[in-house]
Amino acid sequence: MAIALTLTLALILLISANALFVAVEFGFLTVNRDDVRAAGSEGDRIATTLDGSLARTSTNLSGAQLGITVSSLLAGYLTGPSVGELITGALGVSGMSEPAARGIAMTVAFVVVTFLQMVFGELVPKNWAIAAPMRVARLVVIPQRIFMAVFGWLVTGLNTTANVVLRLLGFTPQEEPGEARSPEELRASAARSGRQGAMDPHTAELVIRSISFGEHRAADVMVPRPLVTFLRDHTAQDLLDTVAATGRSRFPVLGATVDEVVGVVHYRQALAVPVDERARTPVREIATEATVVSEVMTLDPLMRLLRQTDLQMAVVVDEFGGTAGIVTLEDLVEEIVGEIDDEQDRASRTHEWVDDDTVLVGGMMRPDELGAILRLEIPPVETVSTLSGLLSEAVDRLPRVGDETELDAHDHENRDDDDLPTRARVRLRVESLRAHRAEQVRATVLRDEPEAVDPDE
Protein backbone atom coordinates (compact mmCIF):
# COMPACT_ATOMS: atom_id res chain seq x y z
CA MET A 1 0.00 0.00 0.00
CA ALA A 2 2.87 2.37 0.87
CA ILE A 3 4.43 1.70 -2.53
CA ALA A 4 1.12 2.41 -4.27
CA LEU A 5 0.76 5.70 -2.40
CA THR A 6 4.31 6.69 -3.33
CA LEU A 7 3.68 5.86 -6.98
CA THR A 8 0.41 7.84 -6.88
CA LEU A 9 2.34 10.87 -5.61
CA ALA A 10 4.83 10.35 -8.45
CA LEU A 11 1.89 10.20 -10.88
CA ILE A 12 0.61 13.56 -9.59
CA LEU A 13 4.09 15.05 -10.07
CA LEU A 14 4.20 13.71 -13.65
CA ILE A 15 0.82 15.29 -14.46
CA SER A 16 2.12 18.56 -12.98
CA ALA A 17 5.26 18.30 -15.13
CA ASN A 18 3.08 17.70 -18.18
CA ALA A 19 1.11 20.85 -17.30
CA LEU A 20 4.36 22.81 -17.02
CA PHE A 21 5.55 21.79 -20.48
CA VAL A 22 2.14 22.47 -22.05
CA ALA A 23 2.25 25.94 -20.48
CA VAL A 24 5.74 26.43 -21.94
CA GLU A 25 4.53 25.42 -25.38
CA PHE A 26 1.47 27.67 -25.52
CA GLY A 27 2.98 30.48 -23.45
CA PHE A 28 5.98 30.83 -25.76
CA LEU A 29 3.78 30.69 -28.87
CA THR A 30 1.17 33.22 -27.76
CA VAL A 31 3.18 35.80 -25.80
CA ASN A 32 3.67 39.13 -27.57
CA ARG A 33 7.39 39.50 -28.29
CA ASP A 34 7.14 43.30 -28.36
CA ASP A 35 5.64 43.33 -24.86
CA VAL A 36 8.47 41.09 -23.62
CA ARG A 37 11.13 43.38 -25.11
CA ALA A 38 9.43 46.46 -23.69
CA ALA A 39 9.40 44.93 -20.21
CA GLY A 40 13.04 43.90 -20.57
CA SER A 41 14.07 47.41 -21.60
CA GLU A 42 12.52 48.69 -18.35
CA GLY A 43 14.80 46.46 -16.25
CA ASP A 44 12.64 43.34 -15.87
CA ARG A 45 15.23 40.55 -15.62
CA ILE A 46 12.73 37.73 -16.07
CA ALA A 47 11.46 39.41 -19.25
CA THR A 48 15.06 39.65 -20.50
CA THR A 49 15.52 35.94 -19.80
CA LEU A 50 12.24 35.19 -21.57
CA ASP A 51 13.32 37.23 -24.60
CA GLY A 52 16.49 35.14 -24.81
CA SER A 53 14.46 31.93 -24.69
CA LEU A 54 12.09 33.21 -27.38
CA ALA A 55 15.11 33.72 -29.63
CA ARG A 56 15.39 29.90 -29.63
CA THR A 57 11.69 29.15 -29.78
CA SER A 58 11.99 26.04 -31.95
CA THR A 59 14.54 24.41 -29.62
CA ASN A 60 12.51 25.29 -26.52
CA LEU A 61 9.34 23.91 -28.08
CA SER A 62 11.22 20.71 -28.87
CA GLY A 63 12.22 20.53 -25.22
CA ALA A 64 8.61 21.05 -24.17
CA GLN A 65 7.50 18.28 -26.54
CA LEU A 66 10.10 15.95 -25.06
CA GLY A 67 8.87 16.76 -21.56
CA ILE A 68 5.22 16.21 -22.54
CA THR A 69 6.00 12.89 -24.24
CA VAL A 70 8.12 11.46 -21.42
CA SER A 71 5.79 12.61 -18.62
CA SER A 72 2.74 11.23 -20.46
CA LEU A 73 4.40 7.84 -21.06
CA LEU A 74 5.56 7.55 -17.46
CA ALA A 75 2.12 8.58 -16.19
CA GLY A 76 0.55 5.83 -18.26
CA TYR A 77 3.12 3.33 -17.03
CA LEU A 78 2.45 4.18 -13.37
CA THR A 79 -1.34 4.15 -13.65
CA GLY A 80 -1.66 0.44 -12.87
CA PRO A 81 0.88 0.14 -10.03
CA SER A 82 -0.41 3.29 -8.32
CA VAL A 83 -4.09 4.15 -8.71
CA GLY A 84 -4.92 0.66 -9.98
CA GLU A 85 -3.45 -1.02 -6.90
CA LEU A 86 -5.22 1.38 -4.55
CA ILE A 87 -8.59 0.66 -6.17
CA THR A 88 -7.86 -3.10 -6.27
CA GLY A 89 -7.19 -3.07 -2.54
CA ALA A 90 -10.41 -1.21 -1.84
CA LEU A 91 -12.45 -3.64 -3.95
CA GLY A 92 -10.74 -6.65 -2.34
CA VAL A 93 -12.05 -5.60 1.08
CA SER A 94 -15.59 -5.99 -0.25
CA GLY A 95 -14.97 -9.68 -0.91
CA MET A 96 -14.68 -9.43 -4.71
CA SER A 97 -12.37 -11.97 -6.32
CA GLU A 98 -8.90 -10.66 -7.15
CA PRO A 99 -9.14 -11.10 -10.98
CA ALA A 100 -12.48 -9.27 -11.11
CA ALA A 101 -11.29 -6.55 -8.73
CA ARG A 102 -8.11 -6.02 -10.73
CA GLY A 103 -9.98 -5.79 -14.05
CA ILE A 104 -12.43 -3.22 -12.71
CA ALA A 105 -9.66 -1.32 -10.92
CA MET A 106 -7.50 -1.02 -14.04
CA THR A 107 -10.43 0.28 -16.10
CA VAL A 108 -11.42 2.84 -13.48
CA ALA A 109 -7.77 3.86 -12.97
CA PHE A 110 -7.30 4.39 -16.71
CA VAL A 111 -10.42 6.59 -16.92
CA VAL A 112 -9.50 8.62 -13.82
CA VAL A 113 -5.88 9.20 -14.82
CA THR A 114 -6.85 10.06 -18.41
CA PHE A 115 -9.37 12.60 -17.09
CA LEU A 116 -6.82 14.16 -14.72
CA GLN A 117 -4.15 14.20 -17.43
CA MET A 118 -6.44 15.86 -20.00
CA VAL A 119 -7.97 18.44 -17.66
CA PHE A 120 -5.08 19.37 -15.36
CA GLY A 121 -2.15 18.30 -17.51
CA GLU A 122 -3.36 19.64 -20.88
CA LEU A 123 -6.47 21.85 -21.02
CA VAL A 124 -6.03 24.00 -17.90
CA PRO A 125 -2.43 25.07 -18.68
CA LYS A 126 -3.26 25.53 -22.38
CA ASN A 127 -6.25 27.78 -21.73
CA TRP A 128 -4.39 29.68 -19.02
CA ALA A 129 -1.46 30.35 -21.36
CA ILE A 130 -3.80 31.59 -24.08
CA ALA A 131 -5.68 33.84 -21.62
CA ALA A 132 -2.58 35.30 -19.92
CA PRO A 133 0.44 34.56 -22.15
CA MET A 134 2.81 37.10 -20.58
CA ARG A 135 2.11 35.97 -17.03
CA VAL A 136 2.40 32.27 -17.86
CA ALA A 137 5.54 32.67 -19.96
CA ARG A 138 7.22 34.56 -17.10
CA LEU A 139 6.29 31.78 -14.63
CA VAL A 140 7.59 28.89 -16.73
CA VAL A 141 10.71 30.36 -18.33
CA ILE A 142 13.04 29.60 -15.37
CA PRO A 143 11.92 25.93 -14.96
CA GLN A 144 12.24 25.55 -18.73
CA ARG A 145 15.76 27.00 -18.62
CA ILE A 146 16.72 24.47 -15.92
CA PHE A 147 15.23 21.60 -17.92
CA MET A 148 17.11 22.69 -21.05
CA ALA A 149 20.35 23.01 -19.09
CA VAL A 150 20.03 19.35 -18.05
CA PHE A 151 18.55 17.80 -21.19
CA GLY A 152 19.57 20.34 -23.82
CA TRP A 153 21.99 17.88 -25.41
CA LEU A 154 19.18 15.39 -25.99
CA VAL A 155 16.79 18.06 -27.27
CA THR A 156 19.45 19.37 -29.66
CA GLY A 157 20.03 15.88 -31.02
CA LEU A 158 16.32 15.27 -31.58
CA ASN A 159 15.85 18.73 -33.10
CA THR A 160 18.79 18.22 -35.47
CA THR A 161 17.34 14.91 -36.64
CA ALA A 162 13.95 16.53 -37.23
CA ASN A 163 15.58 19.36 -39.21
CA VAL A 164 17.39 16.85 -41.43
CA VAL A 165 14.07 15.17 -42.21
CA LEU A 166 12.50 18.58 -42.86
CA ARG A 167 15.24 19.50 -45.35
CA LEU A 168 14.79 16.17 -47.14
CA LEU A 169 11.14 17.13 -47.59
CA GLY A 170 12.18 20.44 -49.16
CA PHE A 171 11.52 22.81 -46.24
CA THR A 172 13.88 25.20 -44.46
CA PRO A 173 13.82 24.89 -40.64
CA GLN A 174 13.26 28.12 -38.68
CA GLU A 175 14.40 28.71 -35.12
CA GLU A 176 11.85 31.49 -34.53
CA PRO A 177 8.29 31.81 -35.81
CA GLY A 178 7.93 34.34 -38.60
CA GLU A 179 7.48 37.83 -37.16
CA ALA A 180 5.80 39.33 -40.22
CA ARG A 181 2.38 40.68 -39.32
CA SER A 182 -0.67 41.31 -41.45
CA PRO A 183 -2.20 44.82 -41.49
CA GLU A 184 -5.02 43.53 -39.27
CA GLU A 185 -2.53 42.18 -36.71
CA LEU A 186 -0.54 45.42 -36.74
CA ARG A 187 -3.68 47.49 -36.23
CA ALA A 188 -4.77 45.23 -33.37
CA SER A 189 -1.31 45.43 -31.78
CA ALA A 190 -1.25 49.23 -32.00
CA ALA A 191 -4.77 49.47 -30.56
CA ARG A 192 -3.85 47.12 -27.70
CA SER A 193 -0.67 49.09 -26.96
CA GLY A 194 -2.68 52.31 -26.83
CA ARG A 195 -5.24 50.81 -24.45
CA GLN A 196 -2.64 49.29 -22.14
CA GLY A 197 -0.50 52.43 -21.96
CA ALA A 198 2.52 50.97 -23.77
CA MET A 199 1.99 53.59 -26.48
CA ASP A 200 0.53 57.07 -26.36
CA PRO A 201 -3.11 56.82 -27.55
CA HIS A 202 -2.59 59.55 -30.16
CA THR A 203 0.52 57.76 -31.45
CA ALA A 204 -1.42 54.50 -31.59
CA GLU A 205 -4.16 56.19 -33.62
CA LEU A 206 -1.52 57.61 -35.99
CA VAL A 207 -0.03 54.14 -36.47
CA ILE A 208 -3.47 52.65 -37.17
CA ARG A 209 -4.27 55.40 -39.68
CA SER A 210 -0.90 54.91 -41.41
CA ILE A 211 -1.45 51.16 -41.73
CA SER A 212 -4.94 51.69 -43.15
CA PHE A 213 -3.78 54.43 -45.53
CA GLY A 214 -2.85 52.17 -48.43
CA GLU A 215 -6.16 50.30 -48.26
CA HIS A 216 -8.21 53.37 -49.22
CA ARG A 217 -8.87 54.58 -52.77
CA ALA A 218 -9.13 58.01 -54.35
CA ALA A 219 -12.93 57.75 -54.25
CA ASP A 220 -12.76 57.37 -50.46
CA VAL A 221 -10.96 60.66 -49.82
CA MET A 222 -11.94 62.93 -52.72
CA VAL A 223 -14.15 65.99 -52.49
CA PRO A 224 -17.27 64.87 -54.43
CA ARG A 225 -18.19 66.84 -57.55
CA PRO A 226 -21.28 68.54 -56.02
CA LEU A 227 -19.03 70.15 -53.39
CA VAL A 228 -16.37 71.36 -55.84
CA THR A 229 -16.25 74.97 -57.05
CA PHE A 230 -15.50 74.88 -60.79
CA LEU A 231 -14.41 77.75 -63.03
CA ARG A 232 -15.29 77.92 -66.71
CA ASP A 233 -15.69 81.23 -68.57
CA HIS A 234 -14.07 83.14 -65.74
CA THR A 235 -11.26 85.66 -65.76
CA ALA A 236 -8.21 86.04 -63.56
CA GLN A 237 -10.07 88.70 -61.58
CA ASP A 238 -13.03 86.32 -61.14
CA LEU A 239 -10.57 83.78 -59.77
CA LEU A 240 -9.29 86.21 -57.14
CA ASP A 241 -12.86 87.12 -56.19
CA THR A 242 -13.71 83.42 -55.82
CA VAL A 243 -10.65 82.88 -53.63
CA ALA A 244 -11.81 85.69 -51.35
CA ALA A 245 -15.35 84.25 -51.21
CA THR A 246 -14.45 80.60 -50.61
CA GLY A 247 -11.07 80.67 -48.89
CA ARG A 248 -9.76 78.10 -51.36
CA SER A 249 -6.62 78.52 -53.41
CA ARG A 250 -6.96 76.07 -56.34
CA PHE A 251 -9.82 75.39 -58.71
CA PRO A 252 -10.44 73.02 -61.61
CA VAL A 253 -11.23 74.73 -64.91
CA LEU A 254 -13.95 73.25 -67.13
CA GLY A 255 -14.29 73.01 -70.87
CA ALA A 256 -17.63 72.51 -72.58
CA THR A 257 -19.06 70.18 -69.89
CA VAL A 258 -18.44 69.33 -66.25
CA ASP A 259 -16.80 66.09 -67.39
CA GLU A 260 -14.21 68.01 -69.42
CA VAL A 261 -11.64 69.43 -67.01
CA VAL A 262 -9.09 71.34 -69.07
CA GLY A 263 -6.82 72.41 -66.24
CA VAL A 264 -6.26 73.52 -62.65
CA VAL A 265 -5.54 77.12 -61.68
CA HIS A 266 -3.98 78.59 -58.52
CA TYR A 267 -4.55 82.11 -57.25
CA ARG A 268 -0.81 82.80 -57.58
CA GLN A 269 -1.19 82.44 -61.34
CA ALA A 270 -3.86 85.17 -61.30
CA LEU A 271 -1.65 87.43 -59.20
CA ALA A 272 1.07 87.06 -61.82
CA VAL A 273 -1.23 88.69 -64.40
CA PRO A 274 -0.87 92.51 -64.59
CA VAL A 275 -3.65 94.24 -62.68
CA ASP A 276 -5.05 96.03 -65.73
CA GLU A 277 -5.28 92.75 -67.68
CA ARG A 278 -6.91 90.52 -65.04
CA ALA A 279 -10.49 91.42 -65.99
CA ARG A 280 -9.98 90.25 -69.58
CA THR A 281 -7.58 87.30 -69.09
CA PRO A 282 -9.47 83.95 -69.17
CA VAL A 283 -8.43 81.48 -66.51
CA ARG A 284 -8.04 78.87 -69.24
CA GLU A 285 -5.00 80.77 -70.53
CA ILE A 286 -3.19 80.65 -67.19
CA ALA A 287 -4.35 77.21 -65.99
CA THR A 288 -1.99 74.27 -65.61
CA GLU A 289 -2.79 70.94 -67.23
CA ALA A 290 -4.86 68.85 -64.83
CA THR A 291 -3.61 65.59 -63.34
CA VAL A 292 -6.33 62.99 -63.84
CA VAL A 293 -6.58 59.78 -61.80
CA SER A 294 -9.02 56.89 -61.54
CA GLU A 295 -11.37 56.72 -58.57
CA VAL A 296 -10.02 53.23 -57.78
CA MET A 297 -6.40 54.36 -57.50
CA THR A 298 -5.01 53.50 -54.07
CA LEU A 299 -3.56 56.23 -51.89
CA ASP A 300 0.11 55.19 -51.81
CA PRO A 301 0.76 55.79 -55.55
CA LEU A 302 -1.63 58.76 -55.46
CA MET A 303 0.45 60.36 -52.71
CA ARG A 304 3.62 59.94 -54.77
CA LEU A 305 1.90 61.40 -57.84
CA LEU A 306 0.55 64.48 -56.05
CA ARG A 307 3.92 65.23 -54.49
CA GLN A 308 5.35 65.45 -58.01
CA THR A 309 2.73 67.92 -59.29
CA ASP A 310 3.03 71.68 -58.82
CA LEU A 311 -0.53 72.28 -57.62
CA GLN A 312 -0.85 69.06 -55.56
CA MET A 313 -4.37 68.47 -56.88
CA ALA A 314 -5.81 65.77 -59.13
CA VAL A 315 -9.15 65.34 -60.87
CA VAL A 316 -10.80 62.01 -60.04
CA VAL A 317 -12.78 60.31 -62.81
CA ASP A 318 -15.16 57.37 -62.54
CA GLU A 319 -15.21 54.21 -64.64
CA PHE A 320 -17.20 55.99 -67.35
CA GLY A 321 -14.69 58.83 -67.66
CA GLY A 322 -16.92 61.36 -65.91
CA THR A 323 -15.65 63.77 -63.27
CA ALA A 324 -16.25 62.27 -59.82
CA GLY A 325 -14.47 64.92 -57.76
CA ILE A 326 -11.06 66.26 -56.84
CA VAL A 327 -8.39 65.15 -54.40
CA THR A 328 -5.58 67.20 -52.89
CA LEU A 329 -2.43 66.38 -50.98
CA GLU A 330 -4.09 67.79 -47.86
CA ASP A 331 -6.89 65.22 -48.19
CA LEU A 332 -4.29 62.44 -48.14
CA VAL A 333 -2.38 63.91 -45.20
CA GLU A 334 -5.64 64.11 -43.23
CA GLU A 335 -6.10 60.36 -43.74
CA ILE A 336 -2.95 59.87 -41.65
CA VAL A 337 -2.90 62.68 -39.10
CA GLY A 338 -6.63 63.34 -38.86
CA GLU A 339 -8.60 66.44 -39.72
CA ILE A 340 -6.49 69.56 -40.24
CA ASP A 341 -8.42 72.59 -39.02
CA ASP A 342 -7.80 75.54 -41.32
CA GLU A 343 -9.77 77.95 -43.40
CA GLN A 344 -9.99 75.56 -46.32
CA ASP A 345 -11.51 72.56 -44.50
CA ARG A 346 -14.40 70.88 -46.24
CA ALA A 347 -17.72 71.42 -44.50
CA SER A 348 -18.43 67.71 -44.75
CA ARG A 349 -15.51 66.93 -42.43
CA THR A 350 -16.62 69.13 -39.50
CA HIS A 351 -18.36 67.72 -36.44
CA GLU A 352 -19.99 69.13 -33.32
CA TRP A 353 -20.57 67.18 -30.12
CA VAL A 354 -24.08 67.39 -28.65
CA ASP A 355 -23.31 65.18 -25.63
CA ASP A 356 -20.92 62.35 -24.74
CA ASP A 357 -22.62 59.91 -27.13
CA THR A 358 -24.11 62.19 -29.80
CA VAL A 359 -22.35 64.16 -32.53
CA LEU A 360 -23.50 66.18 -35.55
CA VAL A 361 -21.53 65.43 -38.71
CA GLY A 362 -21.64 66.20 -42.41
CA GLY A 363 -23.61 63.85 -44.61
CA MET A 364 -20.66 63.44 -46.98
CA MET A 365 -18.52 61.94 -44.21
CA ARG A 366 -17.43 58.31 -44.62
CA PRO A 367 -18.57 55.68 -42.07
CA ASP A 368 -14.98 54.96 -41.03
CA GLU A 369 -14.38 58.68 -40.42
CA LEU A 370 -17.43 58.74 -38.16
CA GLY A 371 -16.04 55.67 -36.40
CA ALA A 372 -12.77 57.50 -35.73
CA ILE A 373 -14.68 60.41 -34.17
CA LEU A 374 -16.79 58.08 -32.00
CA ARG A 375 -13.76 55.86 -31.22
CA LEU A 376 -15.59 52.84 -32.61
CA GLU A 377 -14.87 50.46 -35.45
CA ILE A 378 -17.67 50.71 -38.00
CA PRO A 379 -17.37 47.94 -40.63
CA PRO A 380 -17.08 49.28 -44.20
CA VAL A 381 -20.09 49.36 -46.51
CA GLU A 382 -19.27 48.18 -50.02
CA THR A 383 -22.19 49.77 -51.88
CA VAL A 384 -21.92 53.39 -50.66
CA SER A 385 -19.11 55.60 -49.39
CA THR A 386 -20.90 58.34 -47.40
CA LEU A 387 -23.37 58.59 -44.54
CA SER A 388 -25.86 60.28 -46.87
CA GLY A 389 -25.60 57.38 -49.29
CA LEU A 390 -25.94 54.89 -46.46
CA LEU A 391 -29.14 56.56 -45.23
CA SER A 392 -30.53 56.69 -48.75
CA GLU A 393 -29.79 52.99 -49.20
CA ALA A 394 -31.44 52.16 -45.85
CA VAL A 395 -34.75 53.87 -46.74
CA ASP A 396 -34.51 52.88 -50.45
CA ARG A 397 -35.22 56.42 -51.68
CA LEU A 398 -33.84 59.94 -51.44
CA PRO A 399 -33.35 60.84 -47.78
CA ARG A 400 -35.72 63.09 -45.87
CA VAL A 401 -35.33 64.95 -42.60
CA GLY A 402 -36.01 62.52 -39.76
CA ASP A 403 -34.99 59.37 -41.64
CA GLU A 404 -33.05 56.98 -39.40
CA THR A 405 -30.97 53.83 -39.62
CA GLU A 406 -28.65 51.94 -37.28
CA LEU A 407 -25.15 50.59 -37.84
CA ASP A 408 -23.29 47.78 -36.11
CA ALA A 409 -20.04 48.83 -34.46
CA HIS A 410 -17.25 47.31 -32.38
CA ASP A 411 -16.11 49.06 -29.21
CA HIS A 412 -12.43 48.21 -28.73
CA GLU A 413 -12.07 50.45 -25.68
CA ASN A 414 -14.73 48.53 -23.71
CA ARG A 415 -13.87 44.86 -23.78
CA ASP A 416 -15.32 41.79 -22.10
CA ASP A 417 -13.64 39.30 -19.74
CA ASP A 418 -12.10 37.48 -22.74
CA ASP A 419 -10.57 40.76 -24.00
CA LEU A 420 -12.93 40.87 -26.98
CA PRO A 421 -14.43 44.18 -28.16
CA THR A 422 -18.05 44.66 -27.15
CA ARG A 423 -20.87 45.44 -29.53
CA ALA A 424 -22.33 48.89 -29.97
CA ARG A 425 -24.93 50.43 -32.24
CA VAL A 426 -24.81 53.82 -33.94
CA ARG A 427 -28.10 55.48 -34.84
CA LEU A 428 -27.99 57.90 -37.78
CA ARG A 429 -30.69 60.53 -38.24
CA VAL A 430 -31.01 63.07 -41.06
CA GLU A 431 -31.05 66.58 -39.58
CA SER A 432 -31.02 68.69 -42.75
CA LEU A 433 -30.97 68.28 -46.53
CA ARG A 434 -29.21 69.94 -49.42
CA ALA A 435 -29.75 69.11 -53.09
CA HIS A 436 -31.42 65.72 -52.42
CA ARG A 437 -28.72 64.56 -50.00
CA ALA A 438 -28.29 64.58 -46.24
CA GLU A 439 -26.30 67.69 -45.39
CA GLN A 440 -26.17 67.14 -41.62
CA VAL A 441 -26.51 63.84 -39.76
CA ARG A 442 -26.97 63.19 -36.04
CA ALA A 443 -25.00 60.12 -34.89
CA THR A 444 -25.84 58.63 -31.49
CA VAL A 445 -23.97 55.72 -29.87
CA LEU A 446 -26.23 53.09 -28.31
CA ARG A 447 -24.33 51.07 -25.70
CA ASP A 448 -27.08 48.77 -24.46
CA GLU A 449 -25.63 45.52 -25.86
CA PRO A 450 -22.96 43.91 -23.65
CA GLU A 451 -22.51 40.98 -26.00
CA ALA A 452 -18.92 40.51 -27.17
CA VAL A 453 -17.88 40.51 -30.79
CA ASP A 454 -16.96 37.12 -32.25
CA PRO A 455 -13.44 37.55 -33.70
CA ASP A 456 -14.34 35.17 -36.55
CA GLU A 457 -17.22 37.36 -37.74
Summary of the structure (lengths in Angstrom):
residues: 457
radius of gyration: 33.6
end to end distance: 55.8
largest distance: 124.4
contacts: 1381
relative contact order: 0.07
helix: 56%
strand: 18%
